[in-house]
Amino acid sequence: MMVVEGHTIDSETVARFAELMRAYPPNTFTYPEVVRLALSAGVPHEAAHRFADRMLQRMKRNGFISCARSSKVWRRVATIPNEWLQVQA
């Protein structure tokens, strides 16, 4: 479980978000697209932006995505393993 902006996000919601990220067709995506995926996964609207920000930071730190400094487009460089999700939720 994780708490974002006072809302509790359960591990099932995080897993649903990861499945949506994996199924997202292009290998590049923007921040607003990630927020929409978070909302689709069941993250409350008030917490969706912060949740997306935290997940992008964690995925970048662990080498699953990258972003050029001057760009606002994220690029998927590796598949997010299920084991990593269990630890993050």
Phi, psi and omega in degrees: 000148174223149179252125181230121178052039179081000179254136178273124178254116183279167184294332178294322178293319178296318179295320178296319177300316180296320178297319178295321178296318180294322184279348182297122192301308185283160175275358176238148180206159180252166180302313179300326177293322178292322177297318178298321177296321178297317177297319178295330180282348178108011177286133179302146183305319183296335185252356188298318182294314180293321177299312180299318179298314180296318181292320177297318178299315181294319180294322179293315181300327182266005173082017180274335180223163175218160180214129176293143185302322182272355184257156174251016181252125177271147180235130178284127180244349178202157177279139180282117181286149180301323182299323180295322181294321180301322182287324186284330185283000000 
